[in-house]
Amino acid sequence: MSEMKKGTVSAEVRSDTDKSPIAISETAKEQKPKILVYVGPTIAGVASHGMIFNNGLSKELNAAMEKEPAFNGLVVPVTELSKAIKEIERELGATYVLYNKVVNYRP
């Protein structure tokens, strides 16, 4: 093994079928869940504005997405949250159009 600088950590992971080392960072990237935020209007029984989803969407929101595809554009990655909120506040852009499309949705 090569020399390590003081304070660093190194590890190798081997899969059961392949005996070649796999970097932990690659494995962690694959398993990291995507954080999503609902930016649409609060709709009772479906979702609240600003609701965060860390481990997949709720069954109620998935059902609403099947009935009204506009919901798909209102669930954004946390990295896109600022852009989506600005579009809604400025009343322009795709997010604003989708927001208005679902504002009167009833489950």
C-alpha positions as CSV (number, residue, x, y, z in Angstrom):
1,M,0.0,0.0,0.0
2,S,1.3,3.5,-0.7
3,E,2.2,6.0,1.9
4,M,-0.8,8.0,3.3
5,K,-0.7,11.6,4.5
6,K,-1.5,12.1,8.2
7,G,-5.3,12.4,8.8
8,T,-6.4,10.7,5.6
9,V,-8.6,7.6,5.4
10,S,-8.4,4.9,2.7
11,A,-10.5,1.8,2.2
12,E,-11.2,-0.8,-0.5
13,V,-14.4,-2.7,-1.1
14,R,-14.5,-6.0,-2.9
15,S,-17.7,-7.3,-4.4
16,D,-18.6,-11.0,-3.9
17,T,-18.3,-11.9,-7.6
18,D,-15.5,-9.6,-8.7
19,K,-12.3,-9.6,-6.6
20,S,-11.0,-6.3,-8.0
21,P,-11.1,-3.3,-5.6
22,I,-13.9,-0.7,-5.9
23,A,-13.5,2.8,-4.5
24,I,-15.9,3.6,-1.7
25,S,-16.7,7.0,-3.3
26,E,-18.1,5.3,-6.4
27,T,-20.3,3.0,-4.4
28,A,-21.6,5.8,-2.3
29,K,-22.5,7.9,-5.4
30,E,-24.7,5.0,-6.7
31,Q,-26.5,4.7,-3.4
32,K,-27.0,8.4,-2.6
33,P,-30.7,9.2,-2.8
34,K,-31.8,12.2,-4.8
35,I,-33.6,14.9,-2.7
36,L,-36.6,16.3,-4.4
37,V,-38.9,19.2,-3.4
38,Y,-42.5,19.7,-4.4
39,V,-42.9,23.4,-5.5
40,G,-46.6,23.2,-6.5
41,P,-49.5,24.6,-4.6
42,T,-50.6,22.8,-1.4
43,I,-53.3,20.3,-2.2
44,A,-54.9,18.5,0.7
45,G,-54.4,14.7,0.5
46,V,-51.6,15.1,-2.2
47,A,-48.7,17.3,-1.1
48,S,-47.8,20.6,0.6
49,H,-45.8,23.4,-1.0
50,G,-42.2,22.9,-0.1
51,M,-42.6,19.2,0.9
52,I,-39.2,17.4,0.7
53,F,-38.9,13.8,-0.6
54,N,-35.7,12.0,0.3
55,N,-36.6,8.3,-0.3
56,G,-39.0,8.5,-3.2
57,L,-42.4,10.2,-3.7
58,S,-45.5,9.5,-1.7
59,K,-48.2,7.2,-3.1
60,E,-50.7,10.1,-3.1
61,L,-48.4,12.3,-5.2
62,N,-47.6,9.4,-7.6
63,A,-51.4,8.9,-8.0
64,A,-51.9,12.6,-8.7
65,M,-49.0,12.5,-11.3
66,E,-50.8,9.7,-13.1
67,K,-54.1,11.8,-13.3
68,E,-52.4,15.1,-14.0
69,P,-48.9,14.9,-15.7
70,A,-48.2,18.6,-14.8
71,F,-47.3,17.4,-11.3
72,N,-44.2,15.9,-12.7
73,G,-42.7,19.3,-13.5
74,L,-43.4,20.5,-10.0
75,V,-41.2,18.0,-8.2
76,V,-37.7,19.3,-8.7
77,P,-34.2,18.4,-7.4
78,V,-33.1,20.5,-4.5
79,T,-30.4,21.9,-6.8
80,E,-33.1,23.4,-9.1
81,L,-35.3,24.7,-6.2
82,S,-34.2,28.4,-6.5
83,K,-34.9,28.5,-10.2
84,A,-38.3,27.0,-9.8
85,I,-39.3,29.3,-7.0
86,K,-38.2,32.4,-9.0
87,E,-40.3,31.3,-12.0
88,I,-43.4,31.0,-9.8
89,E,-42.8,34.3,-8.0
90,R,-42.1,36.2,-11.3
91,E,-45.1,34.5,-12.9
92,L,-43.2,33.3,-15.9
93,G,-41.6,30.1,-17.2
94,A,-42.6,26.5,-17.4
95,T,-42.8,26.0,-13.6
96,Y,-45.4,28.8,-13.3
97,V,-47.5,27.4,-16.1
98,L,-47.5,23.9,-14.5
99,Y,-48.3,25.5,-11.1
100,N,-51.4,27.1,-12.5
101,K,-52.4,23.9,-14.2
102,V,-52.6,22.0,-10.9
103,V,-53.8,24.8,-8.6
104,N,-57.5,23.6,-8.9
105,Y,-56.7,19.9,-8.9
106,R,-59.0,17.7,-6.7
107,P,-57.9,14.2,-5.7
